[in-house]
Amino acid sequence: MLALGVVILLSYLIGSVPSSIWVGKVVKGVDIRNHGSGNAGATNTFRLLGWPSGVTVLLIDVFKGFVCAYWVSQIAYHIGSGPVALIPNWEINSFLAITCGLIAVVGHMFPLYAHFDGGKGMATAAGMLLGIEPISVGITFAVFLIILFSFNYVSLASLVAAFIYPLMLLLLRYGFKWDIDGSILIFGALVGLAIIVKHRGNINRLLNGDENKVSSFKPAVGWLNKEEKGSE
C-alpha cells in the first residue's frame, strides 16, 4: 500500500510540471494562459511562441506521461525490496502503469505548481499510452499527423486520434491476436472518451467554422504588444 501511494504521489508531482507556463515565462516573460486560446498546452505555445518552444513543451508533456507509466510504475516493485531498476523490462504491470499514467494526466490538467490550472492532457495522455502499448500509439500518431497536415486543425487531429485509438487496440488484439490486456482496452476507450469530452468547446468551434488553424510554425507576430496595448 505504501509503495502504491509513493508512485501515485510521484506521478502527480511529475505530471504537475507546467511546461508551457514555465517556457512562456522564460521565453517571453508571460503566463501563456493569459494569451491566445488561454490553454496551457503545446498547441497554444506553438501558435504564440513558435516551433522551438512548442516542440519543447510537447516533448516535456509526452515525456511526463511516458516516464510515469513506464518507469515510475515499476518503482513500486523495488520499494523495500531492493534498488530501483533504471532500465526496467517491457513486461509492465497494467494496473500500475495505467494508474501512474492517469495520475500524471490529472497532474497536467490540475498542476500543483500552477494553482491547479493546467492544460487538456492530450500530449501527456499520449505519452502515458506510449509507455503502455507503443505500437497502437505509433499508428494513431501517424493518423494524427495526416489529419493535422491535411486540415491544419490540431483539435480535429486530436479528436480523430482519440476516436481511433481504442479501435486500433481492438484491431491489434482481435484482428492480429496481439497479447493486449483487457484492462488496457477499457482504459483506452475511457481515455479516448475523456479527450473528446475535454475538447467539446473545440467541437463547437469546428461546427461553427471559427476554430483556429495552425497555419505556420512561426510565432504570432506582435501578439504580446497588441494584447498589452488593448489592456491599457
C-alpha positions in Angstrom: 0.0 0.0 0.0 2.9 2.3 0.8 4.5 1.6 -2.5 1.3 2.4 -4.4 1.0 5.7 -2.5 4.6 6.6 -3.3 4.3 6.1 -7.0 0.9 7.9 -7.2 2.4 10.9 -5.4 5.5 10.9 -7.6 3.4 10.6 -10.8 1.2 13.5 -9.8 4.3 15.7 -9.0 5.9 14.8 -12.3 2.6 15.4 -14.2 2.2 18.8 -12.5 5.2 20.2 -14.2 3.6 23.1 -16.1 5.9 23.1 -19.1 4.0 25.6 -21.3 3.7 28.1 -18.4 7.4 27.9 -17.5 8.5 28.0 -21.1 6.3 31.0 -21.7 7.8 32.9 -18.7 11.3 32.0 -19.7 10.9 32.9 -23.4 8.5 35.9 -23.2 8.1 36.6 -19.5 4.4 35.9 -19.7 1.8 33.4 -18.4 0.6 31.7 -21.6 -2.8 31.2 -20.1 -3.5 34.9 -20.5 -3.0 34.9 -24.2 -4.2 33.1 -27.3 -6.7 30.3 -26.5 -5.8 30.5 -22.8 -4.9 26.8 -22.8 -1.7 25.8 -21.0 -0.6 23.3 -23.7 1.7 22.7 -26.6 -0.8 23.9 -29.3 -1.2 27.4 -27.7 2.6 27.5 -27.3 3.1 26.7 -31.0 0.8 29.5 -32.0 2.2 32.2 -29.7 5.9 31.4 -29.3 6.8 29.3 -32.4 8.0 25.8 -33.1 11.1 25.7 -30.8 9.1 26.5 -27.8 6.1 24.4 -29.0 8.3 21.3 -29.6 10.0 21.7 -26.2 6.6 21.8 -24.4 5.3 18.9 -26.5 8.3 16.7 -25.7 8.2 17.5 -22.0 4.4 16.8 -21.8 4.8 13.5 -23.6 7.7 12.5 -21.5 5.8 13.2 -18.3 3.1 10.6 -19.2 5.7 8.1 -20.6 8.0 8.1 -17.6 5.2 7.7 -15.1 3.5 4.8 -16.9 6.7 3.0 -18.0 9.2 3.7 -15.3 7.7 5.3 -12.2 5.1 2.5 -12.1 7.8 -0.1 -11.6 9.4 1.6 -8.7 6.6 0.0 -6.6 8.2 -3.3 -7.1 11.5 -2.2 -5.6 10.4 -0.2 -2.6 11.6 -2.0 0.5 12.9 -5.0 -1.6 15.9 -3.7 -3.5 17.4 -1.0 -5.7 15.2 0.7 -8.4 15.9 -0.5 -11.9 16.9 2.4 -14.2 16.1 0.4 -17.3 13.1 -1.8 -16.5 11.7 -4.6 -18.6 8.8 -4.0 -21.0 6.7 -6.6 -19.1 4.9 -3.9 -17.1 2.0 -4.3 -14.6 -1.0 -3.0 -16.5 -2.7 -1.7 -13.3 0.3 0.2 -12.0 1.1 1.6 -15.5 -2.4 2.8 -16.0 -2.7 4.2 -12.5 0.6 6.1 -12.7 -0.1 7.4 -16.2 -3.6 8.5 -15.3 -2.3 10.4 -12.3 0.3 12.1 -14.5 -2.5 13.3 -16.8 -4.5 14.5 -13.8 -1.4 16.4 -12.6 -1.0 18.0 -16.0 -4.7 19.1 -16.0 -4.6 20.3 -12.4 -0.9 21.1 -11.7 0.2 21.7 -8.1 2.8 24.2 -9.3 0.3 26.4 -11.3 -2.7 26.8 -8.9 -4.4 23.7 -10.4 -5.0 25.5 -13.8 -3.4 23.3 -16.5 -3.8 22.0 -20.0 -6.1 19.5 -21.6 -3.8 16.5 -21.2 -3.6 15.3 -24.8 0.2 15.1 -25.0 0.6 13.6 -21.5 -2.1 11.0 -22.3 -0.2 10.1 -25.5 3.0 9.7 -23.5 1.2 7.5 -21.0 -0.3 5.3 -23.7 3.1 5.1 -25.4 4.6 3.7 -22.2 1.8 1.1 -22.0 1.3 0.0 -25.6 3.6 1.8 -28.1 2.6 0.2 -31.4 -1.0 1.4 -31.3 0.1 4.9 -30.3 2.6 5.0 -33.2 -0.2 4.2 -35.7 -2.6 6.6 -34.1 0.1 9.3 -34.1 0.6 8.8 -37.9 -3.2 9.3 -38.4 -2.9 12.4 -36.2 -0.2 13.9 -38.4 -2.2 13.1 -41.6 -5.2 14.9 -40.3 -3.2 17.8 -39.0 -1.3 18.5 -42.2 -4.4 17.9 -44.3 -6.7 20.3 -42.5 -4.4 22.4 -40.2 -6.6 21.8 -37.2 -4.8 20.4 -34.1 -8.2 19.9 -32.3 -9.6 17.9 -35.2 -6.5 15.8 -35.4 -6.7 15.2 -31.6 -10.4 14.2 -31.8 -9.8 11.8 -34.7 -6.8 10.2 -32.8 -8.9 9.9 -29.6 -11.6 8.2 -31.5 -9.5 5.7 -33.5 -7.1 4.7 -30.6 -9.4 2.3 -28.9 -10.4 0.9 -32.3 -6.7 0.3 -33.0 -6.3 -1.6 -29.7 -9.3 -3.8 -30.7 -7.8 -4.5 -34.1 -4.4 -5.4 -32.7 -5.9 -7.8 -30.1 -8.7 -9.5 -32.1 -7.5 -9.0 -35.7 -3.8 -9.6 -35.2 -4.0 -11.7 -32.0 -1.7 -9.4 -30.0 -1.5 -10.0 -26.3 -3.1 -6.8 -25.0 -4.6 -6.9 -21.6 -8.3 -6.3 -21.4 -7.8 -3.5 -18.8 -5.8 -1.6 -21.4 -8.7 -1.9 -23.9 -11.2 -0.5 -21.4 -8.8 2.2 -20.3 -8.0 3.2 -23.9 -11.7 3.7 -24.6 -12.1 5.8 -21.4 -9.1 8.0 -22.3 -10.4 8.5 -25.8 -13.8 9.5 -24.5 -12.3 11.8 -21.9 -10.2 13.6 -24.5 -13.3 14.0 -26.7 -15.3 15.5 -23.8 -12.4 17.8 -22.9 -12.5 19.1 -26.5 -16.2 19.9 -26.5 -15.5 23.6 -26.9 -13.3 22.8 -29.9 -16.1 20.7 -31.4 -18.5 23.6 -31.2 -16.0 25.9 -32.9 -15.3 23.4 -35.6 -19.0 23.0 -36.3 -19.4 26.8 -36.4 -16.4 27.3 -38.6 -14.4 29.6 -36.2 -11.8 27.1 -34.9 -8.2 28.4 -35.1 -6.0 26.8 -37.6 -2.2 26.2 -37.2 -1.1 27.9 -40.5 2.5 28.4 -39.5 5.2 27.2 -37.2 6.3 30.8 -36.7 5.3 32.7 -33.6 2.3 35.0 -33.8 3.9 38.3 -34.7 3.2 41.2 -32.4 0.6 39.3 -30.3 2.0 40.3 -27.0 2.3 44.0 -27.8 -1.2 44.2 -29.3 -2.7 42.5 -26.2 -0.8 44.7 -23.8 -1.9 47.8 -25.6 -5.5 46.6 -25.6 -5.4 46.2 -21.9 -4.0 49.7 -21.1 
